[in-house]
Every structure is written in structure tokens, then in C-alpha cells.
Amino acid sequence: MAIELSMCLAVWNTSHLLRRSVQTYLQQDIDPSRWEVIVIDDNSQDDVQAAIKPLMGKVNLRYERLNHSYGMRGNTVSFNTAFGLARGHVLAETTPESMLPRDAIRQLLEPHIPGSRKFVALKTYNMTREMQKAIDTVDWKADLLNLSKLPEWNSPWCQHNVPITHFGTHMICSIRKEVFFDITASRGFPLFGGYGEEDPWYAGTRQQKGVEDVTLPNTCMGIHQWHAPFQYWMAKGRGPMLNKHAHSMNNYLGDNTGHVPSGGTCMIWDKGSHEQLSEADKVRWATLDADVLATGVPESLIR
């Protein structure tokens, strides 16, 4: 049977979370011959191959490691690499920390009938830090919604996405391959060429080009596991190498001036161009060490 959907993900220091997510890939209610998983190891400093080993021989699996020294490049080089490898006529994206409901792949595939122009998004419940530390105290393998037994399930953070009817985000999503390359003028993900142009799915352009946004119902929601924010890894000197001109209009260091470095915002990946956090910020972020270790991050990564 031909591969119809290519699920792509980029991994950088989140293999401890991916280990759970791959278990949900194995539980999908669709013939595994109809889809593939493409894992791009974005020069991760942990063991990505060990995390995906349970998939071998059970789903169509492709793995490629990018060797570079530029921190995380997941939303650019990694996904362009994955899309170049994709054999399905539907491109899908997820994150290593996203655990999928059993009907996720089928629901991400079915709306894309020939000739359709749709962007399909799947919402998630957002784990809090305390929920993440307790995640394995419930049997989420039997049913993801067993996680509702954890304290803080009804917190605003965890339930934030539930009332949203127009999600439109690229955390877990799908689009027909020819439609994606049409709206991106065959360029794929933008390489941060201009300030605020980071949306890998060209949110504004897709509406202008007649792409319909579809948000899957609340009966098909995933679980977004908690992970340390990027500033934490910056404080550890491990990247991502972001400066205040990073690739979002609401960027990681809160700078909204719109100033673009002389070489374009792609300079954020050039070694030495990023701004270092202050010593006070490093001390503040170090207070997360115990929590980060408690979620399964190897100690070697944070020392």
C-alpha cells in the first residue's frame, strides 16, 4: 500500500519526551503501511535513536541526523530536510513532546481529498510542570485521558486550548504537499529572511491562496508534555543560539522593536551572533534544574 501521509518531527534534547510519544504512534487506528514517521535528529545531545527504536519494524520509519553547531534549527533546516524525504502526498508535522490520540493520523489524513486545499490542526492539552513529573503515575498507554486524573488537569494552562474553535497552529498539523509548496512558492520553510516571517506554514499566505483552516474536534486532542523553555538551554550555554532579534514577533527575550540584524534574522544561527543571557538570568533559570531532571532529562545535559 502506498504511503499517504508523512509525519515529520525534529528532535533537539527532547528524547526523554519522545519515548512516550512514540508509544502513541504505535497505537494509531490506521494501517501503518499508509503513513510514515520521519525523524530529523537536529544534532541533539541525547540519544534520539534509542527513543525511536520501538518504532522499528512496526511503522515506516526514516531517520536522519544533521551535524552542525548552530543550536536548534527545527523550524527551518530540519523540516525542509524532512519534507524533501517525504513520500506521502500529505505532509504532517508534530513535536517530540506531543502525544497523539489514537485517531490522530487518520483525522489528519482524511480531510485531504484530491483537489482539496486544507490546513488541518490538532489541539492539545498542555501539561504543567508538576503534571509532567507525575505523568507515569497513571496508565496513559491504556488511555491518554487517564492523565485527567492528575492534579492540575483542570488548570487554565492545561485546558487553555479546549475552547478554541480556530486553532491554526503548526504544532500538530497537516496539509497536502502540493498545496504547501504552492503557498510557499516551492521554498518550503522560510529561513528567517525577515523579521516576523517565521511561520513555517505561512498563516497569512494560506488564507490569501484559498486554503481552508480546519480544527479537529475536542474528541481528538493530544497531550503536550512540559519541557524546559529555550531560555533555560541558553543559560546552560547549549543553545538554541537566540538573540533578541529572534524569529518571532513575540520572541523569547521579549524584544518587539522589529530591528533586523544586518545579515537578516538568519544571523541568529551564526555562532557568536547571539546575545548571552545575563548572569542574573542564568542563576534564575538554574533554579529549574531539579524539575528538569525530574522530567527525565539526562544530568549530563544540564551540567
C-alpha positions in Angstrom: 0.0 0.0 0.0 1.3 3.4 -0.9 2.3 5.8 1.8 -0.2 8.6 2.0 0.9 10.8 4.9 4.4 11.7 6.1 4.6 12.7 9.8 7.7 14.8 10.3 9.3 15.8 13.5 12.6 17.5 14.6 14.3 16.4 17.8 16.6 18.5 19.9 17.3 17.4 23.5 13.7 16.1 24.0 14.3 12.3 23.5 13.1 11.8 27.1 9.7 13.0 26.0 9.8 11.4 22.5 10.0 8.0 24.2 6.4 8.4 25.4 5.2 10.0 22.1 6.4 7.0 20.0 4.2 4.7 22.1 1.2 6.7 20.9 2.4 6.4 17.3 2.2 2.6 17.7 -1.4 2.8 18.8 -2.8 4.6 15.8 -6.1 3.2 14.4 -4.9 3.3 10.7 -3.0 0.7 8.7 0.7 1.5 9.4 1.5 1.0 5.7 -0.4 4.1 4.9 1.9 6.5 6.7 5.5 7.1 7.7 7.4 8.8 10.5 10.4 11.0 9.5 12.6 11.9 12.4 15.2 14.5 12.0 17.9 14.5 14.7 18.8 18.2 14.9 22.2 17.5 16.3 20.5 16.5 19.5 22.8 15.9 22.5 20.8 13.0 23.8 20.0 9.5 22.3 17.3 10.0 19.6 17.9 6.6 18.1 17.2 4.8 21.4 13.9 6.8 21.7 12.6 5.7 18.3 13.8 2.1 18.5 10.3 0.8 19.4 9.1 2.0 16.0 11.5 -0.1 14.0 9.8 -2.8 12.0 6.3 -1.6 13.1 5.8 1.6 11.2 7.5 3.1 8.2 10.4 4.9 9.8 13.1 7.2 8.4 15.8 8.8 10.5 18.5 11.4 9.6 20.9 13.3 11.8 22.0 16.8 11.0 25.5 17.6 12.3 26.1 21.3 12.9 27.0 23.7 15.7 24.1 26.1 15.5 21.8 25.1 18.3 18.2 24.0 17.3 17.1 24.7 13.7 14.0 22.6 13.9 11.6 25.0 12.2 13.9 25.6 9.2 16.6 23.2 8.0 15.2 20.2 9.9 11.7 20.3 8.4 12.9 21.2 5.0 15.0 18.1 5.1 12.1 16.0 6.3 9.8 17.4 3.6 12.4 16.5 1.0 12.3 12.9 2.2 8.5 12.7 2.5 6.8 10.1 0.3 3.3 10.9 1.3 1.0 13.3 -0.6 0.1 14.8 2.8 2.7 16.5 4.9 2.2 16.4 8.6 4.1 17.9 11.5 4.3 17.1 15.2 6.7 17.8 18.0 8.7 15.2 20.0 6.8 16.1 23.2 3.3 15.7 21.6 1.5 12.5 22.5 -1.1 11.7 19.9 -4.7 10.3 20.4 -5.3 7.0 18.6 -7.2 8.6 15.7 -4.8 11.4 15.1 -3.1 10.2 11.9 -6.4 9.2 10.4 -8.0 12.5 11.3 -5.0 14.4 9.9 -5.3 12.5 6.6 -9.0 12.1 5.9 -9.8 15.8 5.1 -7.2 15.9 2.3 -9.2 14.5 -0.6 -7.8 15.1 -4.1 -8.1 18.8 -5.1 -8.7 20.0 -1.6 -6.8 22.9 -0.1 -7.0 22.5 3.7 -4.7 23.1 6.7 -5.7 20.7 9.4 -4.7 21.4 13.0 -5.0 19.2 16.1 -5.2 20.8 19.6 -3.5 19.6 22.7 -3.9 19.7 26.5 -0.9 21.3 28.0 0.9 19.5 30.8 2.1 21.7 33.7 5.5 21.2 35.2 4.0 19.3 38.2 1.9 17.1 35.9 4.9 16.2 33.9 6.8 15.0 36.9 3.8 12.7 37.8 3.0 11.6 34.2 3.9 8.0 34.7 1.9 7.5 37.8 -1.2 7.0 35.6 -1.7 4.5 32.8 -1.6 6.8 29.8 -0.8 4.0 27.5 -4.2 2.5 28.1 -5.9 5.8 27.5 -4.3 9.3 27.1 -7.2 10.8 29.0 -6.2 8.9 32.1 -3.9 11.9 32.5 -7.1 13.8 33.6 -6.6 12.0 37.0 -3.5 14.2 37.7 -3.8 17.3 39.8 -3.8 20.5 37.8 -5.7 18.8 34.9 -8.4 21.5 35.2 -5.9 24.3 35.5 -6.2 27.2 32.9 -2.8 26.2 31.4 -3.8 22.6 30.8 -7.2 23.5 29.4 -6.2 26.6 27.5 -6.8 25.1 24.0 -10.1 23.4 24.8 -12.5 26.3 23.9 -10.5 27.4 20.8 -12.5 26.7 17.7 -10.0 28.1 15.2 -6.6 26.7 16.3 -4.5 27.4 13.2 -1.2 26.5 14.8 1.5 24.2 13.3 2.2 22.2 16.5 0.4 19.2 15.1 -1.0 19.8 11.6 -1.3 18.5 8.0 -1.5 19.9 4.5 -1.4 18.4 1.0 2.2 18.5 -0.2 1.4 20.4 -3.5 -0.6 23.0 -1.5 2.2 23.6 0.9 4.7 24.1 -1.9 2.2 26.3 -3.7 1.7 28.7 -0.8 5.5 28.8 -0.1 6.5 29.3 -3.8 8.3 25.9 -3.7 10.7 27.3 -1.0 9.5 25.2 2.0 10.1 26.7 5.4 11.4 30.3 5.4 15.0 30.6 6.7 14.2 33.6 8.8 14.9 36.0 6.0 12.9 38.8 7.5 11.6 39.9 10.9 8.3 38.2 11.7 8.3 35.9 8.7 8.8 32.8 10.7 5.5 31.0 10.4 6.5 27.7 8.6 3.0 27.3 7.3 2.6 30.9 6.1 -0.5 31.6 8.0 -1.4 34.8 6.2 -0.5 33.5 2.7 -2.5 30.3 3.0 -5.7 32.3 3.6 -4.9 34.5 0.7 -4.5 31.5 -1.5 -7.8 29.9 -0.6 -6.6 27.3 2.0 -9.3 26.4 4.4 -8.3 26.1 8.1 -9.8 23.0 9.8 -9.5 22.5 13.6 -10.1 18.9 14.7 -12.8 18.4 17.4 -12.1 18.1 21.1 -12.7 14.4 20.9 -9.3 14.3 19.0 -6.9 16.2 21.2 -3.3 15.3 22.1 -1.1 15.9 25.1 1.7 18.4 25.0 4.3 17.4 27.6 6.0 20.1 29.6 9.6 20.8 28.7 12.2 23.5 29.8 11.9 26.7 27.8 14.6 27.7 25.3 16.0 30.4 27.7 16.9 27.5 30.1 19.1 25.9 27.5 20.6 29.3 26.6 21.5 29.8 30.3 23.3 26.4 30.1 25.3 27.5 27.1 23.8 24.7 25.0 21.6 26.8 22.7 19.4 27.4 20.9 21.6 30.4 20.0 18.9 33.0 20.1 19.4 36.8 20.3 16.8 39.5 21.0 16.1 39.6 17.2 14.9 36.0 17.3 12.4 34.8 14.8 9.1 35.7 16.4 7.2 39.0 16.7 6.7 37.9 20.3 10.2 36.5 20.7 11.9 34.7 23.5 13.6 37.7 25.1 10.6 40.0 24.7 12.1 42.3 22.1 9.4 43.8 19.8 11.3 46.6 18.2 11.4 45.0 14.8 15.1 45.6 14.3 16.7 43.2 11.9 20.4 42.3 12.1 22.4 43.4 9.0 22.6 39.9 7.8 18.9 39.2 8.3 17.4 37.2 11.1 19.1 34.1 9.9 22.1 35.5 11.8 20.6 34.1 14.9 22.1 30.8 13.9 25.5 32.1 13.3 27.9 31.1 16.0 28.8 34.1 18.2 26.0 36.4 16.9 23.6 35.5 19.8 23.3 37.6 22.9 24.2 35.9 26.1 21.9 35.9 29.0 22.9 38.0 32.0 24.5 36.2 35.0 21.3 37.0 37.0 19.2 35.3 34.3 21.5 32.3 34.4 21.1 31.9 38.1 17.3 32.3 37.8 17.0 29.7 35.2 19.3 27.3 37.1 16.5 27.1 39.7 14.7 24.8 37.2 17.5 22.1 37.4 15.7 19.8 39.8 12.4 20.0 37.9 14.1 19.4 34.6 15.9 16.3 35.9 12.7 15.1 37.4 11.1 15.0 33.9 13.8 12.7 32.6 16.4 15.0 31.1 19.9 13.3 31.4 22.0 15.0 34.0 24.9 15.2 31.5 22.9 17.8 29.5 22.4 20.3 32.3 25.8 20.3 34.0 
